[in-house]
Amino acid sequence: MGYKTEFNWVLVLTPEQGLPERLMVGTVYPFHKAEERIYPRGWKIGLAGKDWKIIAWVTVVEFTVKENRTEGLFEVVEVV
């Protein structure tokens, strides 16, 4: 019995999860992840690819957790 939730301070995405080919500062992009995840809203966090290399700094604008899935929006603050 239990409930698994991850608290993440880095948004790690693949193209299938919403990582765009090209990032533009000030643009808001959608993302989705499997399982339940919690992200800090309004704080600058790292955006990384599958290799965990930070490629940009973003803020999570909103996210929703439902049915073993997390969906949300992030805004690019700075491209590294």
N, C-alpha and C positions, 0 to 999 in steps of 0.2 A: 504494500500500500504506500502511496506517496504521490507527490506532484513535482515534476521536474521543471524548473524554470532557470534559465541562464540570465545573469546580469552581465551585459557586454558594454565595454567602454571603447571598443573598436568595432566598426561595421565592416565585416569581411564579406565581400560579394564576388560572385562569378557573373559572367554575362547572362546566364540563365536566371539569376536571381535579381537582375536589374542593374548590373554594372555597365554603364554606357561606354561605348568605344571612345568617346571624347567628352571630357568634362568641361563645363563652362561655369565660371564663378557667377553666383547669383541665381543659378538655375535650380529648380526643384525637380527631383527625379523619384519615381516610385521604386520600391524594393519589396522583396518577399523572402522569407526564410522558413525552413521547416522547424517545427517545434516552437515552444513558448520562449520568447526572449524579451528582456527588458532593456531599453536604451535610455540614457539620460536625454531629456528634451531640453533644448535651448543651450546646451553646453557644446563646445567645440570638441569633437572626437575625431580620431583617425579613420579614414576610409582606406581599406587595403584590398588587394586582390587575393587570389587563392594562395599566393606565396607569402602572405602576411606583410608584404612591403607596403608602407604607407604611401599612397599616391595623391592624397588630398586630405584637407581638413574640412569636415562637414558638421552641420547641426541636424539632428533628427527633429523634423518639424512635427510629426505625429506618427503614431504606430498603434496598431490594433492586434490583440492576441485573441485568436479563436480557433477552435477545432484543430489543435496541434499545428498551427501555422501563425507566423507573425507577418503582417503587412504594414508598410508605412511609406513615409516620404522623407527624403533628406535634401538639404540645400547645401550646395558647394560654397564654402567660405574662401578657400585657398587651394590652388593646385600646386603640388610640390614638384 
